[in-house]
């Protein structure tokens, strides 16, 4: 059952139905008019200003348009009315009800599982654990009709109290739980880096937290990278702690470049903190950087995409994959031969799953010329979807169906449900 076979366009759902992230992402990928959709939502909201579903859909639209602060205001208002939002199963009757525990904040801070489970027989119940009401919300979540729980809250400083409160509550939960909160701290960049060092065949650049004041001293020549815990040398990768999607991510070759970076983006750097990691040149023999997104479901690896670029910082949407048929052919060939990739890195993949005991993870990785698996990041909030245009990416639907089926099977195993849906 693929998105094209189902004949369902997610954007055709009423605006008064909770949309999640999927329709906005699909519209963006297709080059549609997100702004027009935003105006439609605002018009509907003007007629029904206290409708929580319209408020939360509008929040998602505004965040998709980059208006994060305004979007969070709409989200906050929605959550004063209710913190439960449902996406009905497309295929009825629903075989399973998945309760997804999420936290207020940016959309990319929670697992976007609706993007993976589009057009399936799984009902999704998104339940927000609100600041100041976490324990009461947890108690209420326990009473909601559901078959299994997915902890979809991304690990960060703001969510740690919520995850800490969830940890004992989920020990005696009446239904199976995926991605226990006590393990989610391991997905933080420096924690994952520490956990995955000294593994044969795996290269995880050592990532450390550095105070902005220290970076400023290095930029001004008052200190050196060698004084950073663990020692380091240029070139390095730097990013502000808490950032996602490559925000203010830079490769720096010298103290002078570090100074320019701080002056341009963080004039008050002394008040902040950053992740610092050595830059690993992972170009292939043709000088191309290839970044691979892999879903790990119950310890099994499934390829989601491979972005190819001449620039070291590869984002699939701007890597030229939509414009270059040769790149798409390389991606198609890689997907067809993905079993060989898994065999090459079998021991490294097994070690990752041992060290990070989560049932569902998404990792961005590459292969070095020496044959190691190079891991950039791993967490449970990466976007996995089958929304790319089938006319351009005909090879993706079948592969993404494997990912969807694997996740569905993981749910069914835990709930011991039997269904004829493939």
N, C-alpha and C positions, 0 to 999 in steps of 0.2 A: 504494500500500500504506500505509494509515494504521494507527495503533495500534488503532483500533476494528475495522478490517477484518481485522487479523491474528488477532484472537481470543485474543491472548496477554496474560495479566495477569502483569506482572513479579513481583508478590508471590507468585505460585504457584511460583516457582522454589525448589528446595530451599535451606534456609539454609546448607548446605555448598557451594553454588555461590557464586562471587564475585558480589556484587550491584551493586557500584559505588554511585553516588549515586542513580541513577534511581528505584528502588523507594521509597526514603525520601522523595524529593521528591514522587513521585506520591501516596504515602500522606498526606503533609502537605497537599498541595493539595486532596485529596478529603476532608479533615477526619477522616482515620482515626486510629487509636490507635497512635501511634509508640511510646508507652511499653510497650504490650502486646507489640509486635514486639521491643522491646529486651529485655523479660523472656524472651521465647522464645529469643532468641539467647544470653542469659546461661545459661538452663537447658541449652541444647545445649552450650555451652562447658563447663559443669560436668561434662558426661559425656565431653568430649573437649578437655581444657584446652590442648593444644598444637597444635590444628588452626589453621593460619595463616589459612585462609579465614574460619573462624568468628571468629577474633580480629579480622581486618580488618573484617568485616561488623559486629561489635559496636562497633568503633571508630567506624564511620560512623553507627550508630544513636545512640551516645552524643553524637557531635558534632551530629547533627540535633536532639537534645534539649537542646542548649546546654551539655552537660557536656564542654567542650572538653579540659580538662586530663586528665580520666580517659580520654577517647577517644584522646588522643595517646599515653597509656601503653599502651593496647591495641594501637594501631598500631605502636608501637615494638617491642612483643613479637612481633607478627606478622612484622615485617621481619627479626627474628633467625632466622626459620625459612626464609623465602623472600621474594624481592622481585619475583616474577613472578605476576601474577594475570590470569586470562582471563575474558572474557565471550563465550561461543560465539555465532555468528551464529544468529539466530532462523530465518532462511530458509536452508535447507540445499539443496545444498552451498554453503559460503561462497565468495563470489566473490573475496574479498580479505582479507588479514590486515594490520591496522593496528597497528603498534607505537607505543604512546603513552608517551613518556618523562615521568615525573612525579617529584616530590620529596616526601619526608616532610613532614608538617605539616597544617595545616587543609585541609579539603576544598576550600574556595573559593580555594585558592592554586594549583590545577591546573585545566587545561581539562576541564570535565565533558562530554567528547564523547560519553559513553555516553547522556546525556540526549537529545542530538540524534539519535543513531544507534540508538535503540530499535527493535527489531523489523525489522531489516534483514538483508541478506546479508553484512554486514561483521563479521568476527571482530576483537575488540578484545583486545590484549595490553598490559596496564598494567605498566610496568617501573619500579620505584622505584630511583633513583640515591641511594644511602645516604651519609650523612655519614661521612667517613673512609674510604670505600671507592669513591669516585666513579670513579677511573680503572679499577679492576678491574671495576666494574659496567659501565662503558662498553664495555670489551673483551668482556665476556660478552654484552651486548646485541647487539653486532655479529653474534654467532653464532646468535642466535635466529632460527628460521624466520619471516620476515615479508616483506611486499611493499613497504611504505612506512612512513615514520616521521613522526609528528607530535610536535614538541617541545611538550609540554603544561605545562611548568614556568612558573609565574608569576614575573615579575621582581620581586625584592625584595632587601633587603640580605642575607638569609639564603641566597638561592639564587644569588647572583652568582658565587661560586666554582665552583659546579656548572656554570652556564651558560658560564663562561670555559673550563672543562675540555672542555665539549662542542664548543665552537666549532671547534678544529682537528680534533677527531675526526670531525666530520660532513662535513668537506671532501672526504674520499674514501670516504664511506659507500657500501656496495655497493647501496643502494636509494635511491629518491627521498626527499627530506626536505622537510617543510612547516614553516614558521615557524622559520627559522634562528635560533639563539640570539643571534648578534651583532646582530640587529635588535630583540630583545625589550626592551632597555633603553629604547627609544623609547616604550614603553607606560607607563612611570612617569609619574605625573601632571605633574611639572614638566617632564620631558623632552618629553612629548607637547605640552604647552603651548608650549614654546619652538619646537618643530618646526612648529607649526601657526599661528604668528602671521603677520599681514599677508597673509592670503589673501583675495582678494575673495569676498564672499558667505559667509564662514565666520567665526564669532565663537567663539573659544576663550579663555575668561577666563585671563589671565596667572596662573599658579599658581607660588608660590615656597615654598621651605623656610625656616621661621623657627624659631630656637631658642626653647625654652620660656622661657628667661631674658629674651629680648627681649619676648615677649608679656607677661610679668609686669611689665616696666618700663612697657610701654604701658598696661596695666591700672591701674598705680599712678600714672600721670601723669608718670612720669620720662622717657618717650620718646613719640613719636607715630608713627602709621602712615606718615607721610611719610618717616620715617627708614629704613623697610624698603626693601631694594633694589628699585628700580623705582617706589617710591612707591605709596601706596594710600590709600583713604579708606573710612570706614564708609558703608553696611553691607558686611560681609565674611563669607565662608564660611570656617570653620576646622574642621580635623579632625586627629587625631593621625596622623603618618606611619605607614604600615603597616596602617591600619584599612581594613575593607571593609564593604559593606552598610549604610553610613550610621552606623556605630558612632561615637558622640560627634561626629557632624556637626552643626554649629549655624550659624545665621545670627545675627550679632551687630551691633547698631546703634550701640554706644558703648563707651568704655573701661569704664564701669560694668558693662555686660553681659559684657564680656570678663573682668572681675574675678570676677563671679559664676560664669561658666563654669569658670574655672580653679579657684576655690575648691571648686566642687561636684565636679568630676571629676579635676582634676590638681593637688592641693595641692603636689606636688613637681614642678611644671611645669618648673622650671629644669633638671631632668635629662632632659627629653624634647625632641622636635622636632615641628613641626606644618606642615601645608600651609595656606597662606593664599591666598585668591582673592577678587576682587570679586564681590559678589552681582549677578546680572543678573536683572532682573524680566522673566520671559518669559510673564506672563499673556496670554491671548488676549482678544479683545474682550468675551467673556462673563465674564472674570475667572477662568478656569480655567487651571491649569497642566497641560500635556500633555507627558509624557516618552515618547519613542519609543525602542524598542530595535531596532537594525538589525544584521544580520549582513552582513559584507563578505567575500565568498568570491571569490577571484581577481579582485578589483576590482569585483565586481557587488554591488549592495545588495539585501537581502531584509528585509522587515519581519517582526519577531517579535512585538511587542505595542506597545500604546500605553496607558499608564496616565494617567488623568484625575483630577485632584484640585483642591480649593480651597486646598490647602496647597502651598507651594513645594517641599517635599521629597517627591517622589512615589516611593513603592514600590508596585509593582503589587498586591502581596498585601494592602495596607491602604488602597488608593485607592478602595475601594467598587465595584470593577468587578464583583464577584460579586453585590452587592446591587442594583445600579442598572442596569436594562435600558436606560435612555437612554444611559448611558455605553458600554455594550456596543455599542449601535447606532452611536454615534460611532466607536468603534474599528473596527467592521465596515465602515463607510463609508470610513474612512481606508485600511484595507487594500485595499478594492476600487479605490481611486484612487491607490494607492501609486506607480504609474508617473508620475503627475503630480508627486509629491514628488521623485522621482528626476530628472525633467526640470528642475524648478525649481532643484535643487541639484547639477546635473551637474558643473559645474566644481569646486565645493567638494569633492564626493565624489572626483573624480579626483585632486585635490591631496592629499587625505588618504592615498589609496592610494600616491601617489608618495612622500610624505614618510615613510610608515610601510610599508615593503615587506614586509608579511606576507601570506601567502595566506589566512589565516583570522583575522578580527577581529570583535569585538562592540563596538558603540558605543551609548551612551545619549546622546540628543540631543533637541532641540526646535526649534521655529521661533519667531523673534522676530516681533513685530508689524511690524517694518520689513522682514521677509522674509529675514533671514539664517538660516543654519543654525547653531544654537547647540550646541556640543559640550561635554558634561559630562565624559565619560571614554571611553577606548577601550583595549581590551586583548584578550587571547585567552582569558580565563578566565571571562567572563560566561556565565550559564546560558541556553541556548537549548533549548526543549523543546516538545513537543506534548501535554502532560499535562493541560491544562485540560479540565474536564468538557464533553463534546460537547453535552450537553443545554443548557448555558448559553452555550457558545461554538461554535456549529455552523460559524461562518465561519472558525475558526482552523485546522481540520485541513487544509483544502486549501492554505492559505497556508504552514503549517509543512511540508507535504509538498514544496513548492517549495524550501524551505531545505534539507531533507534530501536531495532529489534533486540540488541544486546541489553540496552537499559531496561526495556520493557520486561525482558526475561529475568533480569536481576530483581525487579519488583515482584514478579510472579513467583519466583523461587522463595522469596522471603515470606510471602503471604500464603504460599502453597495453593494459589488459585490456578484453575485450569481453564484455558480459553482457546478457542479455535483460531483467534486472530493471529496472523503471522507477524 
